[in-house]
Amino acid sequence: MKFRIGHNRKKKLMSFSSILPDVIEDLDLHDSFVIENLREKWPIYTGVTISTHSQPDRIFKKVLFITVDHPVYANELSLMKNGILNKIKNDFGNNFITNIKFDVKTIKWKLSK
């Protein structure tokens, strides 16, 4: 999607799905898309009860940070850590996330309309 000198312009209509990967790369949005995808799959990875008390928050240096609203759920998630990592690696690849850490703090839930 970047302007490239010496390359011929494509004088045809392009589908959104064909340019989306370039837009994501140009705007450095890859981690944001992965976090949203992880939030959608989180109940599958952890179960419904634990997913209501936790959510994926951010990725930093291949470490996934999970926000948890109570230390008991953080402990339970730490016991499930290897299983969750394996499920994430199956969905996103082996080298994307290498570790999971848990932060106990208040979760700001987004209400869907």
Buried (B, 14 or more C-beta within 10 A) or exposed (E): EEEEEEEEEEEEEEEEEEEEEEEBEEEEEEEEEBBEEBBEBBEEBBEEEBBBBBBBBEBEEEEBBBBBBEEEBBEBBBEBBEEBBEBBBEBBEEEBBEEBEBEBEEBEEEEEE
